[in-house]
Amino acid sequence: MSSELRPLDNGICRESRHRRSSRNSRPHWLRQLWSKNLRQLITEARRTVAVTVNAGLTLLYWRIGKRVAEEVLGKERAAYGRQIVVSLSRQLVEEHGSSFGEKNLRRMIQFAEVFPEEEIVVSLIRQLSWTHFIALLPLKNSLQRDFYTELCRIEGWSVSTLRRKIDSMLFERTAVLRKPEKLARKELDALRADNRWTPDMVFRDPYILDFLQLSDSYSERDLETAILRDIEAFLLEMGSGFSFVARQKRMVIDGEDHTLDLLFYHRRLRRLVAMELKLGKFKAAYKGPMELYLRWLEEHEQEPKEESPLGLILCAEGGQESIALLQLVSCL
């Protein structure tokens, strides 16, 4: 029996070797075409299909919510209205599957109420999935919700990133919250219209730097070293768009050496961002050196198409009265 099988096994081995040999003998240009170009085309096509399907489903959910809210429920929001939703959901689940369960159907209705204009929904569904909208719906403050919606659209946050930003109270830590609502709304409208950012959308108060894991007593140099050691996590806390430029940036002014702790660049603001690290409470005396550094950077480092540099002083505690008088924002 084994002697009869041996020729067949050898034939299989020869055929297998022949196939491998044929693959290996393919021209280099053909292997390169397959390994890069074709795979890239297939991957991009699948991604495009997935985005299109997701956008179509999200718009469908919005239209269902809109139709149910306006034509079925009307102004019924009491017990009778809830019964209608339950009954309608059962019928939709029976005919179209579990995606139309009662909980999800209520989300669709809320979706249409929170985002009442179809034009805005259409502009968002290429970047935001249905799961993104589910994370945004519980936010009661419309300004807060629009803030997260626009940043999520522009920066391409995943759903987990969006939830993490909300949990870290990013909106509450920006200066947008402290502006009059009319002015804040104007800035968000500009962001939606032409992706125009303002510093108040970028800087935060406070910054949360627990990940640096510093001991109870540390120096400014220890803080600087820890930031550079965990620069990736620090840039994530700073927010999207920041790039590290230099540490202990040397400046010669009137023949004297001055050093700036850290220098960054923000792509969306198109500005250099100077950072000074200070322990303890903010002091008004910190403002003078920072303004000197900013003028030097403006003179010697600013590129023609860039905006004027900005300064950020990180302190353990803000002196609120001094900060108000100096028109600054406390950080850390």
Secondary structure, DSSP 8 states (H G I E B T S, - for coil): -HHHHHHHHHHHHHHHHHHHHHHHTS-HHHHHIIIIIIHHHHHHHHHHHHHHHHHHHHHHHHHHHHHIIIIIITT--SHHHHHHHHHHHHHHHHHH-GGG-HHHHHHHHHHHHHS--HHHHHHHTTT--HHHHHHHTT---HHHHHHHHHHHHHHT--HHHHHHHHHTTTGGGBGGGGS-HHHHHHHHHHHHHH----HHHH-BSS---GGG---SS--HHHHHHHHHHTHHHHHHHH-TTEEEEEEEEEEEETTEEEEEEEEEEETTTTEEEEEEE--SB--GGGHHHHHHHHHHHHHHT--TTS---EEEEE-SB--HHHHHHHT-----
